Amino acid sequence: MTILIKNAQVIDGNGKPAFKGDIFIRNNIIAEVGDLGRQSAEKVIPGAGLYAAPGFIDAATSSDHYLTLFSNPEQQDFLFQGVTTTIAGMCGASLAPLLYGELESVRKWGDTSAVNVNWHTIKEFLDVLQKRKLGVNFGTLIGHSTVRRALIGEVIRDLTEGELRVFEKILSSSLEEGAFGFSSGLGYAHAHGTPYYEIKRLVSVLKNKGGIYATHLRNEEADLIPSVEEVIKIGKETGIFSYITHMCPLNGYEKSYEEALELLHKNFKEADVYFTLFPFDVSRMPIYSLLPKWAKNGGFSVMLANLENTTLRKKILHDMETMDFGEINITFAHGHDYLRGKSLKEFAAIREVSWLEGLLLLMRLTRLRAILSSKNINYPLAVKTLAHPQALIGSSGASFPSGTQGIECQETFSKFLHLSLKENLMSLESAIKKITSLPAEKFHLKNRGLIKNGYFADVVLFSANALGEIEIKHVFVNGKHAVSQKELISGTGGMIMQSS
């Protein structure tokens, strides 16, 4: 199949000014770029009045966590906003490797009973996905909690020397089989107490494998600064490219956040550390994360036992009385889909209890398998931070079947481009570089992230008016026409990417 995009304003992804040109695609490769004169093709796309850019790269996604890679392989919510490549396996949870074929590490997000697990290793998992034909290119990290849980179960303790050696071997083998790196979720109950030396030792395995490290901070509120310092320290001591996922400015902690940004910038030459964020004022969280620290010091069974105990439940309510969570909505409630979209206050009012009692009731009702959203982000500061030189764009979202998707997977990248222009954060060319060639370089994505001869034909055509309004017109994934004028044409063009 040959495709010719004619007379577009080409933003090739390297940050340089746009130029008028044509793009000739043969099969899944960009064959030529420039003034191609009378070049013919089987399909011609008029590009006049449109910008042509490399497909956008989402640095932090969770379609694996919500298991919608299986229920919605087209991943259309990414495609509709120009995303052609997604990186998964975030926050210490991945779908492989699985020592015993169990998906404990993602049960807080998705219905694990809905998936027939027929893989163990990274290679076997990627082979399964390859047969499903995803709509986007997909790469994954290895989840720290996924492997750790398989080794020691739900118990909270340090790994023994023998267990660490087994972990290192699993990590090394998984990298050789195609994983792009390693992630940790130090803010979650099971991994929160993980000692620094364990993380450093595992991250050190990445050094000779070209792997990357991503982490959910140990604390995003009162201890934000020491949590960021920990990542910087790992970067300095291992020399590994690292990034912090969904590092957003939480209400009440703006001063610490700005100090953390200065800290990252100050140490950039010694520690190659970036972070992801998204242009919204709402974040998502597992319901159990709202429990007092002492009440979540254990696995799901311990936390549920605390909730069922009348005396401990009263103590939980007492300790939570002074906590301010802002406006909370129910995003996902396992086995209770009718609750999706309702506010916690609505849920509590129907049951004639206080909102705190309603929260604990929802925890018990869903067996702690619910995801909440909270309007807890300082939006003006988040917008300003998009321009930070170490900021990458990651939706932290999943593409759900039609009618159930979240806003972050519909608008993250188009909104980022809109804000870049409207708020004069950066030039359009610089904004495109931030979501194309920069992450491609950092994640070692070979032949992606640029409009360039010999590169994979991931191409986005979009319009941008004087008000900075962005509209995605066409999306090509590996040369396959995926989206045309807001219609899904094909949801099978994605490739399963493996580290090289």
C-alpha positions in Angstrom: 0.0 0.0 0.0 1.3 3.5 -0.9 0.0 6.7 0.6 0.9 10.3 -0.4 0.2 13.2 2.0 0.3 16.4 -0.2 1.2 20.0 0.7 1.1 19.7 4.5 3.0 21.9 7.0 5.5 19.3 8.2 6.6 19.4 11.8 9.1 16.6 11.7 9.6 16.3 15.5 13.1 17.7 15.9 11.9 21.1 17.2 12.9 23.0 14.0 10.3 25.3 12.2 7.6 23.6 10.1 8.1 23.4 6.3 5.7 22.8 3.5 6.1 19.3 2.0 4.8 16.0 1.0 5.1 12.6 2.8 5.2 9.4 0.8 4.5 6.2 2.7 5.2 2.8 1.3 3.7 -0.1 3.3 4.7 0.8 7.0 7.7 3.1 6.3 8.1 6.7 5.4 9.8 6.4 2.1 10.3 10.1 1.2 9.7 13.6 2.6 9.9 16.9 0.7 8.6 18.4 -2.5 7.7 15.2 -4.3 6.2 16.8 -7.4 4.2 14.3 -9.5 4.7 11.3 -7.2 1.6 9.1 -7.4 0.2 6.7 -4.8 -2.7 4.4 -4.2 -4.2 6.8 -1.7 -3.7 10.6 -1.7 -4.5 12.7 1.4 -4.8 16.5 0.8 -2.7 18.2 3.5 -3.2 21.8 2.6 -4.1 23.8 5.7 -3.0 20.9 8.0 0.1 20.1 10.1 1.8 16.7 9.7 3.6 15.5 12.7 5.0 12.1 14.0 2.5 10.0 16.0 2.3 11.1 19.6 3.9 9.0 22.3 2.1 8.6 25.6 4.8 8.0 28.2 2.5 6.6 30.9 -0.6 4.6 30.2 -2.8 2.1 32.1 -4.8 0.0 29.5 -2.8 -2.9 30.9 -3.9 -2.2 34.5 -7.5 -2.0 33.5 -7.1 -5.0 31.2 -8.7 -3.1 28.3 -5.9 -4.3 26.0 -8.1 -7.4 25.9 -11.6 -5.9 26.0 -10.8 -3.0 23.7 -7.7 -3.9 21.5 -8.5 -1.0 19.1 -7.5 1.5 21.8 -9.4 4.1 19.9 -9.3 6.8 22.6 -5.6 7.1 22.1 -5.9 7.1 18.3 -8.5 9.9 18.3 -6.1 12.3 19.9 -3.1 11.3 17.7 -1.4 8.9 20.0 0.2 6.0 18.1 2.6 4.6 20.8 1.9 3.8 24.4 4.2 2.8 27.2 2.7 0.6 30.0 3.8 -1.4 33.0 3.6 1.7 35.2 3.6 2.1 39.0 5.1 -1.3 39.8 2.4 -3.3 38.1 2.7 -5.1 34.8 1.0 -8.0 33.1 4.2 -10.0 32.9 6.4 -11.7 34.0 4.0 -13.9 36.0 5.7 -16.6 38.0 2.4 -18.4 38.8 0.0 -16.9 36.2 -1.7 -14.6 38.7 -2.6 -10.9 38.2 -2.6 -9.8 41.8 -0.8 -6.5 41.1 -3.6 -5.1 38.9 -6.6 -6.4 40.7 -7.2 -2.9 42.3 -7.8 -1.6 38.7 -9.4 -4.4 36.6 -11.5 -7.5 36.7 -8.8 -10.2 36.6 -11.3 -13.0 36.3 -12.3 -11.7 32.8 -8.9 -12.5 31.3 -7.6 -16.0 30.4 -4.0 -15.8 31.4 -2.0 -18.1 29.1 1.4 -16.6 29.6 4.2 -16.4 32.1 7.2 -14.6 30.6 7.4 -11.2 28.9 8.0 -13.0 25.6 4.9 -15.1 25.9 2.8 -12.0 26.9 4.1 -10.0 24.0 3.3 -12.9 21.7 -0.3 -13.0 23.0 -0.7 -9.3 22.3 0.8 -9.6 18.9 -2.0 -12.0 17.9 -4.6 -9.6 19.2 -3.5 -6.8 16.8 -3.7 -3.7 18.9 -4.6 -0.3 17.4 -1.5 1.4 18.8 2.2 0.5 19.2 2.8 -1.0 22.7 5.8 -1.4 24.9 5.9 -2.4 28.6 8.1 -2.1 31.7 8.4 -4.8 34.3 6.4 -4.2 37.5 8.3 -4.3 40.8 5.2 -5.3 42.8 4.2 -7.9 40.1 7.4 -9.8 40.7 7.7 -9.1 44.4 4.2 -10.3 45.2 4.9 -13.5 43.3 8.0 -14.1 45.4 6.7 -13.4 48.9 2.9 -12.9 48.6 1.1 -10.2 50.5 3.4 -10.1 53.5 5.2 -6.8 54.1 8.9 -7.4 54.6 12.4 -7.0 53.1 13.5 -9.5 50.5 16.2 -12.0 51.5 19.5 -12.1 49.6 18.3 -15.2 47.8 15.0 -13.6 46.8 16.9 -10.5 45.5 19.1 -12.7 43.4 16.0 -14.5 41.9 14.4 -11.1 41.3 17.6 -9.9 39.5 17.6 -12.9 37.3 13.9 -12.5 36.4 14.5 -8.8 35.6 17.5 -9.5 33.4 15.7 -12.3 31.5 12.6 -10.0 31.0 14.8 -7.2 29.6 16.4 -9.6 27.1 12.9 -10.7 26.1 11.8 -7.2 25.1 10.8 -5.3 28.2 11.9 -1.6 28.1 12.8 -1.3 31.8 11.5 -1.5 35.3 8.9 0.4 37.3 8.0 0.7 41.0 4.9 1.9 42.8 6.4 3.1 46.1 3.3 5.0 47.0 1.1 1.9 47.2 0.7 -0.1 50.4 2.5 -3.3 49.3 5.7 -1.5 48.1 5.7 1.6 50.3 8.2 0.1 52.8 10.6 -1.2 50.2 14.1 -0.2 51.3 16.2 2.0 49.1 18.9 -0.6 48.6 16.5 -3.0 47.0 15.3 -0.5 44.4 18.9 0.6 43.7 20.1 -3.0 43.3 17.3 -3.8 40.9 17.6 -0.6 38.9 21.4 -1.4 38.6 20.4 -4.5 36.5 19.2 -2.1 33.9 22.6 -0.5 33.3 24.0 -3.0 30.9 20.7 -3.7 29.3 19.8 -0.2 28.2 16.7 -0.2 30.4 14.8 2.7 31.9 13.3 3.2 35.4 9.9 4.7 36.2 8.4 5.2 39.6 5.3 6.3 41.4 6.8 8.4 44.2 6.9 7.1 47.8 5.0 10.2 49.0 3.4 12.9 46.9 2.3 15.2 49.8 4.1 16.0 53.0 7.2 14.0 52.1 7.3 15.0 48.4 10.8 16.5 48.6 12.6 13.4 50.1 10.7 11.2 47.7 12.0 13.1 44.7 15.5 13.2 46.3 15.4 9.4 46.4 14.8 9.2 42.6 17.6 11.7 42.0 19.9 9.7 44.2 19.1 6.5 42.2 19.8 8.4 39.0 23.1 9.7 40.2 24.3 6.3 41.6 23.2 4.1 38.7 23.3 6.5 35.7 20.0 5.2 34.5 17.4 7.4 32.8 14.5 7.6 35.3 11.1 9.3 35.3 8.5 9.9 37.9 4.9 9.1 36.8 2.0 11.5 37.2 3.9 14.0 39.3 1.2 16.6 39.5 0.8 19.6 41.9 -1.6 18.5 44.6 -3.7 21.2 46.3 -2.0 22.3 49.6 1.4 21.2 48.5 2.2 23.7 45.8 5.3 25.1 47.5 6.9 21.7 47.9 6.0 20.9 44.3 7.8 24.0 43.0 10.8 23.1 45.2 10.8 19.6 43.7 10.8 21.0 40.2 13.8 23.2 41.1 15.5 20.2 42.6 15.1 18.2 39.4 16.4 21.0 37.2 19.3 21.7 39.5 20.5 18.1 39.4 19.7 17.4 35.8 23.4 17.1 34.7 24.1 14.5 37.3 20.8 12.7 37.3 18.8 12.1 34.1 15.4 12.3 35.7 12.2 13.4 34.0 8.5 13.2 35.1 5.1 12.9 33.5 2.0 14.9 34.1 -1.3 15.6 32.3 -3.3 18.9 31.8 -6.2 18.2 34.1 -7.3 19.0 37.7 -8.5 15.5 38.5 -6.4 12.5 39.5 -7.4 8.8 40.1 -6.5 6.6 43.0 -7.3 3.1 44.3 -10.0 3.4 47.0 -7.8 1.8 49.7 -5.2 4.6 49.4 -7.5 6.8 51.3 -7.3 4.7 54.5 -5.0 5.9 57.3 -1.5 4.6 57.0 -1.8 2.1 59.9 -5.0 0.6 58.4 -3.3 -0.2 55.0 -0.2 -1.8 56.4 -0.9 -5.1 54.8 -2.5 -6.8 51.9 -6.2 -6.6 50.8 -7.1 -9.4 53.3 -5.7 -7.4 56.3 -7.3 -4.1 55.1 -10.7 -5.8 54.7 -10.4 -7.4 58.1 -9.7 -3.9 59.6 -12.9 -2.6 57.9 -15.0 -5.5 59.2 -13.8 -5.1 62.8 -16.3 -2.7 64.5 -13.7 -1.3 66.9 -11.0 -0.7 64.2 -13.6 0.7 61.8 -14.5 3.4 64.4 -10.8 4.2 64.8 -10.5 4.5 61.0 -13.4 6.9 60.9 -12.0 8.9 63.7 -8.5 9.2 62.1 -10.1 10.2 58.7 -12.3 13.0 60.1 -9.6 15.7 59.6 -8.6 14.5 56.1 -9.8 16.6 53.1 -10.1 14.7 49.9 -12.0 17.3 47.9 -14.7 16.3 45.5 -14.6 12.5 45.0 -16.3 10.6 42.2 -16.5 6.8 41.5 -14.6 5.9 38.4 -14.6 2.1 38.7 -16.4 -0.2 41.1 -15.8 -3.9 40.5 -19.2 -5.7 40.2 -21.1 -2.5 40.6 -21.0 -0.8 37.2 -24.1 1.2 38.0 -22.0 3.3 40.5 -19.6 4.5 37.8 -19.8 8.3 37.5 -21.6 8.9 40.8 -20.1 11.1 43.4 -19.2 9.7 46.8 -21.7 12.2 48.4 -24.5 10.8 46.2 -23.6 7.2 47.1 -23.6 8.2 50.8 -26.9 10.2 50.6 -28.8 7.3 49.0 -27.7 5.1 52.0 -28.4 7.9 54.5 -24.9 7.9 56.0 -22.1 10.5 56.2 -19.8 10.7 53.3 -17.0 9.1 55.4 -19.2 6.2 56.4 -20.2 6.0 52.8 -16.6 5.7 51.8 -16.0 2.8 54.2 -19.2 1.2 53.0 -18.0 1.5 49.4 -14.7 -0.1 50.4 -16.5 -3.1 51.9 -19.0 -3.3 49.0 -16.3 -3.5 46.3 -13.9 -5.5 48.5 -11.4 -2.5 48.0 -11.6 -3.0 44.2 -12.7 0.5 43.2 -11.0 3.5 41.6 -11.9 7.0 42.7 -11.2 10.4 41.1 -10.6 13.5 43.1 -10.4 17.2 42.0 -7.1 17.6 44.0 -4.7 19.2 41.5 -3.8 22.8 41.2 -4.7 23.3 37.6 -2.9 26.7 36.9 0.4 25.3 38.3 -0.1 22.0 36.3 -0.5 24.0 33.1 2.6 26.1 33.9 4.6 22.9 34.6 3.8 21.5 31.1 6.6 23.7 29.8 9.2 22.4 32.2 12.2 21.0 30.2 12.0 17.7 32.1 8.2 17.3 31.8 6.9 14.5 29.6 3.2 14.0 28.8 1.6 10.9 30.1 -2.2 10.4 30.3 -2.0 7.8 33.1 -5.2 6.6 31.4 -6.7 3.6 29.6 -8.8 3.3 26.5 -12.1 1.7 27.5 -14.8 0.2 25.3 -17.1 2.9 23.9 -19.2 4.7 26.5 -16.9 4.0 29.5 -13.7 5.9 28.7 -12.1 8.5 30.9 -11.5 12.1 29.7 -7.7 11.8 30.0 -7.7 9.3 27.1 -9.8 11.5 24.9 -8.1 14.9 25.3 -4.7 14.7 27.0 -2.6 15.4 23.9 -4.9 17.7 22.0 -5.4 19.7 25.2 -1.6 19.8 25.8 -1.1 21.3 22.3 -4.0 23.7 22.8 -2.6 25.0 26.1 0.9 25.2 24.6 -0.4 27.7 22.0 -3.1 29.5 24.0 -0.9 30.1 27.1 2.3 30.7 25.1 4.0 27.9 26.9 6.2 27.0 23.9 6.1 26.9 20.1 4.1 24.3 18.3 7.3 22.7 17.1 8.7 22.5 20.6 5.4 21.0 21.9 5.5 18.4 19.2 9.1 17.5 20.0 8.1 17.0 23.7 5.5 14.3 22.6 7.4 12.6 19.8 11.2 12.6 19.4 12.0 13.4 23.0 10.3 10.3 24.5 11.3 8.2 21.5 15.0 9.1 22.3 14.6 8.5 26.1 12.8 5.2 25.7 15.1 4.0 22.9 12.3 3.6 20.4 14.1 2.8 17.2 13.0 4.6 14.1 10.1 6.4 15.7 9.4 10.0 16.8 10.4 11.8 13.6 9.0 12.4 10.1 12.1 11.0 8.4 13.0 8.7 5.6 13.2 5.1 6.8 11.2 5.7 9.9 7.9 3.9 10.8 5.0 5.7 9.3 3.3 6.9 12.4 1.9 10.2 11.2 -0.8 12.6 12.6 -2.5 15.3 10.5 -4.2 18.0 12.5 -5.4 21.6 12.3 -4.6 24.5 14.6 -6.5 27.8 14.4 -5.7 31.3 15.8 -7.3 30.4 19.1 -5.0 27.4 19.5 -7.9 24.9 19.0 -6.6 21.6 17.9 -8.5 19.1 15.8 -7.1 15.7 14.8 -8.0 14.9 11.2 -6.0 11.8 10.2 -3.9 9.3 12.0 -1.6 6.6 10.5 -0.1 3.8 12.5 2.8 2.0 10.8 1.3 3.2 7.4 -2.2 2.0 8.1 -4.9 4.6 8.0 -6.3 4.4 11.5 -8.5 7.6 11.9 -10.1 9.8 9.3 -12.2 12.8 10.1 -13.1 11.5 13.6 -14.0 8.0 12.3 -12.1 4.9 13.2 -10.9 3.3 10.0 -8.7 0.6 11.3 -7.7 -0.5 14.9 -5.2 -3.1 14.0 -2.1 -1.1 12.8 -0.1 -1.2 16.1 3.1 -3.1 16.6 4.3 -4.8 19.8 7.6 -3.1 20.5 10.6 -4.7 22.1 13.7 -3.1 23.5 16.7 -3.5 21.3 
